[in-house]
Amino acid sequence: MDTKAEILIKDWLNRVKIPFKKYIEIQGARDRGLCHQFDFVIESLKTVIEVNGCYSHGHGCQRTFPTGVALQRMRDRLVDLTVGDLGWKMIRRWECEVVKNPACIAKATVGVGRLSVEVSSGTKDNKSSW
């Protein structure tokens, strides 16, 4: 089931007509020992988007964390490094950040492939309401 933040990102990607897949692995990751299904995979831009839950990943907006947050953070770092080594761009955002300001995804994708200025300024065909 999608979180509110994931629904916002999915709606934005659909609005600017960027094809994506959800909950899939990227090619070559398993060969490097990474078994991970990403929240959003934009194959045409070699970009993945991950939305970290604030509680389970230990964001500062939470007062308490479950045991194992340090291990989760280490795993997040390993995922980031592996994605980069495979030539993909990683966009990682906190759930609270996306819910408060969905435009953070648009800003994060500036300069990635065909998005560039079109998304951030709302020009051409990819008009963004953010």
N, C-alpha and C positions, 0 to 999 in steps of 0.2 A: 504494500500500500504506500502510495506517495505521501510525503509530508507536505505541509503547506508551502514550504520553500521550494520543493521539487515541482509542485504544481505551477508556481509562479515562473520558474525557469522554463518549464515545458511550454507554458503559454507564450512566453516571450520568444523562444526559439521558433515556435509555430508562426507567430505573428511576423517575424522577420524572414520567414521561409528558409530556415536553415535545417536541412535534414539531419536527424540524429537517431541514435538507438539508445535504449535504456538497458541497464543491467547486463552488459556483455563484457567479455574480456577483449583486450587489444592483442593483435597478432604479435607473437614473440614474447609476451609477458610470461607465459607458462614455462617457456624454455629457460627463463632466468629465475625460475622458482617462485614466480608471483602468480598466485591463484586468487584473482580479485575481479569482481564484476563492478564496473564503474557505473555511477549514477547516470551520466550522460556521455555518449561517445559521438563525436562529430568526425566521422572518418574523412570527409572531404577536406577538413582543415587540420587533421591529425591533432585534435584537441579533445581532452577529456575534462569534464566538470564533475567535481565531487562536492557534495554538501555535507559538512560535518555537523552532526548533532551536538549541540552545546554541552549537554550533560555527559554523553558517552565519550566525547573527545576532549573534555576538560577545558572548556572555554571560560574565560574570566567572568562572564555574566552569570555563572552559576556559583552558588555558595558551597555546595558539596559535590563530590565526584564519586563515581563508583570505584571500587578497587580495580586495578588494572588499567587506569588511565595512562600511566607512564608507558605501559606496554603498547597501548593503542597509539599513542603519539609516536613511538618508535616505528610502529608498523606504517603509520601515515608517511613518515619520512622515507622509509624504504620504498613505498609505493611511488612517492614523488621522484626519487632518484632513478628508479627503474623506468618510469614513464619517460623521463628526460633522456636517459641512455638509449631508449628505443626511438628517439627523435620526435616524441609527442610533446605537446604543450599541456601542462596541468593547470587548471583553474580550480582552486580550493577555496571555498567560502563557508563561513559559519552560518548555521541555520537562522540565528537571530538577525544577522546582517542582511540576509536575503529578504526576510519577512519585513524588516523595517525599511529597507531601501533596495527594491528589486533591480534598480538601475546599476547596482554594483556588478552584475554579470555583464551588462552592456559595456561598462567601462573597462572591465577586465579583458574583454575580447577585442578591444581596439588594437588594431595592428595585426590581428590574426587573419590571414587569408583575405577573403573578399569583404569582411566586415568593415574594417578600417573606419574611415570617416563617415561612411554611409549610416552606420548604426548610431554613432554618438551624436551626429548632428541632425539626424532625421531627414536626410536628403535622398534623392534618387528614389529607387523602388523600395528600398528597405526602410521605410519610415518607421520610426520607433516612437511609441507614446511615452516612453520613459524619459 
